[in-house]
Amino acid sequence: MRVLLAAALVLALAFPASAQEWDCTDASNLPQQGLNHCAWIDFEEADRALNVAWELVKEEIDARDADMPEQWKGWGKALLDAQRAWITYRDAHCEAEGFQVRGGSMEPLIVATCKTHETRERIQDLLLLIETY
């Protein structure tokens, strides 16, 4: 029982403010740690939306690819290769953007905000693939 209480105390001290204590709808009074947290939450939401869009687009592209003559197939694989390259690009690009404030308390905010922006742009690009072609 004492071990559990000690572990709970250590965790409480290591993470002094939980997500429930930060109101991400009003960032005007948040400390930097709260701003960083809210930026990360925004990125996680964008990433979940990207995964939904990815599944929709990949399914449609694979279906269209299946109807192509054998020598023209490969759209699904090309899309997967592009998505993997895009993730590598996004992460490296946003890490580089974070160097503006390297080592400072704002770095996580800058990186997460960049990743959110790039991810939302990618969602639009993916959806255009099935709207346009």
Sine and cosine of phi, psi and omega as CSV:
sin_phi,cos_phi,sin_psi,cos_psi,sin_omega,cos_omega
0.00,0.00,-0.67,0.74,0.02,-1.00
-0.90,0.44,-0.60,0.80,0.01,-1.00
-0.89,0.45,-0.67,0.74,0.02,-1.00
-0.90,0.43,-0.66,0.75,0.03,-1.00
-0.91,0.42,-0.66,0.75,0.03,-1.00
-0.90,0.44,-0.68,0.74,0.02,-1.00
-0.89,0.45,-0.66,0.75,0.03,-1.00
-0.89,0.45,-0.64,0.77,0.01,-1.00
-0.91,0.41,-0.69,0.72,0.03,-1.00
-0.87,0.49,-0.71,0.70,0.02,-1.00
-0.90,0.45,-0.65,0.76,0.01,-1.00
-0.90,0.44,-0.61,0.79,0.02,-1.00
-0.97,0.26,-0.56,0.83,-0.01,-1.00
-0.95,0.30,-0.53,0.85,-0.02,-1.00
-0.81,-0.58,0.98,0.20,-0.15,-0.99
-0.91,0.41,-0.45,0.89,0.00,-1.00
-0.80,-0.60,0.76,-0.65,0.02,-1.00
-1.00,-0.07,0.17,-0.99,0.00,-1.00
-0.84,0.54,-0.55,0.84,-0.03,-1.00
-0.92,0.38,-0.40,0.92,-0.02,-1.00
-0.99,0.11,-0.24,0.97,-0.01,-1.00
-0.96,-0.27,0.83,-0.56,0.06,-1.00
-1.00,-0.05,0.99,-0.16,-0.06,-1.00
-0.96,0.28,-0.14,0.99,0.06,-1.00
-0.99,0.16,-0.26,0.97,0.03,-1.00
-0.69,-0.73,1.00,-0.03,-0.08,-1.00
-0.99,0.14,-0.05,1.00,-0.12,-0.99
-0.89,0.46,-0.43,0.90,-0.03,-1.00
-0.91,-0.41,0.24,0.97,-0.04,-1.00
-1.00,0.09,0.60,-0.80,0.15,-0.99
-0.96,0.29,0.19,-0.98,-0.02,-1.00
-0.82,0.57,-0.64,0.77,0.01,-1.00
-0.87,0.48,-0.63,0.78,0.04,-1.00
-0.93,0.38,-0.66,0.76,0.06,-1.00
-0.88,0.47,-0.68,0.73,0.04,-1.00
-0.88,0.48,-0.69,0.72,0.00,-1.00
-0.88,0.48,-0.74,0.68,-0.03,-1.00
-0.91,0.42,-0.59,0.81,0.06,-1.00
-0.90,0.44,-0.63,0.78,0.03,-1.00
-0.92,0.39,-0.63,0.77,0.05,-1.00
-0.88,0.48,-0.68,0.73,0.05,-1.00
-0.86,0.51,-0.69,0.73,0.01,-1.00
-0.90,0.44,-0.68,0.73,0.01,-1.00
-0.87,0.49,-0.63,0.77,0.04,-1.00
-0.91,0.42,-0.69,0.73,0.04,-1.00
-0.90,0.44,-0.64,0.77,0.00,-1.00
-0.91,0.41,-0.63,0.77,0.07,-1.00
-0.90,0.44,-0.66,0.75,0.03,-1.00
-0.90,0.43,-0.61,0.79,0.06,-1.00
-0.89,0.46,-0.67,0.74,0.00,-1.00
-0.90,0.44,-0.61,0.79,0.05,-1.00
-0.92,0.40,-0.73,0.68,0.01,-1.00
-0.88,0.47,-0.66,0.75,0.00,-1.00
-0.85,0.53,-0.75,0.66,-0.02,-1.00
-0.87,0.50,-0.69,0.72,0.01,-1.00
-0.89,0.46,-0.76,0.65,-0.05,-1.00
-0.93,0.36,-0.70,0.72,-0.02,-1.00
-0.88,0.48,-0.67,0.74,0.02,-1.00
-0.88,0.48,-0.70,0.71,0.00,-1.00
-0.92,0.40,-0.69,0.72,0.01,-1.00
-0.90,0.43,-0.69,0.73,0.03,-1.00
-0.88,0.47,-0.62,0.78,0.03,-1.00
-0.91,0.42,-0.69,0.72,0.04,-1.00
-0.91,0.41,-0.64,0.77,0.00,-1.00
-0.89,0.46,-0.61,0.80,-0.02,-1.00
-0.90,0.44,-0.45,0.89,0.00,-1.00
-1.00,0.08,-0.07,1.00,-0.04,-1.00
-0.99,0.11,0.43,-0.90,0.15,-0.99
-0.86,0.51,0.49,-0.87,-0.11,-0.99
-0.78,0.62,-0.67,0.74,-0.06,-1.00
-0.94,0.34,-0.22,0.98,-0.03,-1.00
-0.95,-0.30,-0.01,1.00,-0.01,-1.00
-0.95,0.31,0.39,-0.92,0.05,-1.00
0.72,-0.69,0.02,1.00,-0.03,-1.00
-0.87,0.49,-0.68,0.73,0.00,-1.00
-0.88,0.47,-0.68,0.73,0.02,-1.00
-0.92,0.39,-0.67,0.74,0.02,-1.00
-0.89,0.46,-0.64,0.77,0.03,-1.00
-0.91,0.42,-0.69,0.72,0.04,-1.00
-0.88,0.47,-0.70,0.72,0.04,-1.00
-0.87,0.49,-0.67,0.74,0.01,-1.00
-0.91,0.42,-0.65,0.76,-0.01,-1.00
-0.91,0.42,-0.67,0.74,0.03,-1.00
-0.90,0.44,-0.67,0.74,0.04,-1.00
-0.91,0.41,-0.62,0.78,0.01,-1.00
-0.89,0.45,-0.67,0.74,0.02,-1.00
-0.87,0.49,-0.69,0.72,0.05,-1.00
-0.87,0.49,-0.71,0.71,0.03,-1.00
-0.87,0.49,-0.77,0.64,-0.05,-1.00
-0.83,0.56,-0.76,0.65,-0.06,-1.00
-0.90,0.44,-0.67,0.75,0.01,-1.00
-0.94,0.35,-0.67,0.74,0.02,-1.00
-0.87,0.50,-0.72,0.70,-0.04,-1.00
-0.95,0.31,-0.54,0.84,0.11,-0.99
-0.89,0.47,-0.69,0.72,0.03,-1.00
-0.89,0.46,-0.63,0.77,0.04,-1.00
-0.89,0.45,-0.57,0.82,0.02,-1.00
-0.91,0.41,-0.32,0.95,0.00,-1.00
-0.90,0.43,-0.29,0.96,0.05,-1.00
-0.85,0.53,-0.52,0.85,-0.03,-1.00
-0.79,-0.62,0.58,0.81,-0.11,-0.99
-0.77,0.64,0.79,-0.61,0.06,-1.00
0.99,0.13,-0.13,0.99,0.00,-1.00
-1.00,0.03,0.18,-0.98,-0.04,-1.00
-0.94,0.35,-0.29,0.96,0.02,-1.00
-1.00,0.09,-0.22,0.98,-0.07,-1.00
-0.81,0.58,-0.73,0.68,0.02,-1.00
-0.87,0.49,-0.57,0.82,0.03,-1.00
-0.90,0.43,-0.73,0.68,-0.03,-1.00
-0.90,0.44,-0.72,0.70,-0.02,-1.00
-0.91,0.42,-0.73,0.68,-0.02,-1.00
-0.91,0.42,-0.64,0.77,0.02,-1.00
-0.90,0.43,-0.66,0.75,0.06,-1.00
-0.88,0.48,-0.74,0.68,-0.02,-1.00
-0.89,0.45,-0.59,0.80,0.05,-1.00
-0.90,0.43,-0.74,0.68,-0.01,-1.00
-0.87,0.49,-0.77,0.64,-0.02,-1.00
-0.88,0.47,-0.62,0.78,-0.01,-1.00
-0.92,0.39,-0.68,0.73,0.03,-1.00
-0.90,0.43,-0.62,0.79,0.07,-1.00
-0.89,0.45,-0.66,0.75,-0.01,-1.00
-0.90,0.43,-0.61,0.79,0.06,-1.00
-0.85,0.53,-0.72,0.69,0.01,-1.00
-0.89,0.46,-0.67,0.74,0.02,-1.00
-0.88,0.47,-0.68,0.73,0.01,-1.00
-0.90,0.44,-0.71,0.70,-0.02,-1.00
-0.90,0.43,-0.53,0.85,0.05,-1.00
-0.89,0.45,-0.50,0.86,0.02,-1.00
-0.85,0.53,-0.63,0.77,-0.04,-1.00
-1.00,-0.06,-0.23,0.97,0.07,-1.00
-1.00,0.08,-0.56,0.83,-0.12,-0.99
-1.00,0.06,-0.66,0.75,-0.13,-0.99
-0.98,-0.20,0.00,0.00,0.00,0.00
